[in-house]
């Protein structure tokens, strides 16, 4: 039974209901064993409620999942899954030489990829924490969204890479190189691009590369674009903060790893940023406005807001179409 599946959630809810019934029926029974039985019943009730909360939390964050997914095949050809519209979703393994990290990555190839010899722009899509690249595919239905945006002409055909932000789902790296820990920034900005350029027909110039992310991945997108302007031309952040919510280990959390600090204290690179937030989420709203105020040419900032929804997949499903369209407009087109 999948740890993030509906059957397990239903089973947990049934356990909560059963313990409630047992407490109601047997509370005043048991004679001399009444108090030990009451204690057992209360503990069982607490455990069942806790289990239900954890199952639902896991369904939202996908920290653990055993759902069947395409796995990489042996040999040079990656596993692929095709849609009727012609796009492909590949599963590949990236063995990072620079970072020392090896992780599974999903690769979206547009329908146009199969029909010519063009080199396509690339978008790296970064997920939140807790979470994984699967969240893009399952919770945000990104594949059908990309198919729609491209088919209706709002977005140019592009290769989209869904790489993990961390080698372990319960370790939050915020896409940084942790001192004494995983070198996630190097993996995402060196190893992933190197793999894509070696295996797919993609543009190799910075004008053809961009970043997009939600939640922690939104912070990652804007931060990495400013930290590596030689590699990326634009970035879109959906509900991302201005700084990391972890200790990187080198004391730069509020300086070099903070988007606002970089915009205010360092030379500004020619990077375009799209910053989106829900107006009823105070933290991301505050940081988005701070980023917009701190930006000066040659940095450009486009802001977008939805009225309500907080920090949720529902908000990011509203944002992802416009965010991908904007990012596409700020990247170079497919190159003959």
Secondary structure, DSSP 4 states (H G I P E B T S, - for coil): --TTSHHHHHHHHHHHHHHHHHHHHHTT-SGGGHHHHHHHHHHHHHHHHHHHHHHHHHHHH-SS-------PPSSSSPEEEE-TTS-EEEEEEEE-TTT--EEEEEEEE-GGGGSS-PBBEEEEEE--SS--HHHHHHTS-HHHHHHHHHHTTSS--EEEEEE-SSSSTT---TTSB-TTS-BHHHIIIIIHHHHHHHHS-B--SGGGEEEEEETHHHHHHHHHHHHTTTT-SEEEEES--SS-SS--SSS-TTTTT-HHHHHHHSPPPS-EEEEEEETT-HHHHHHHHHHHHH--TTSEEEEEEESS--SSHHHHHHHHHHHHHHHHHTSPPPB-
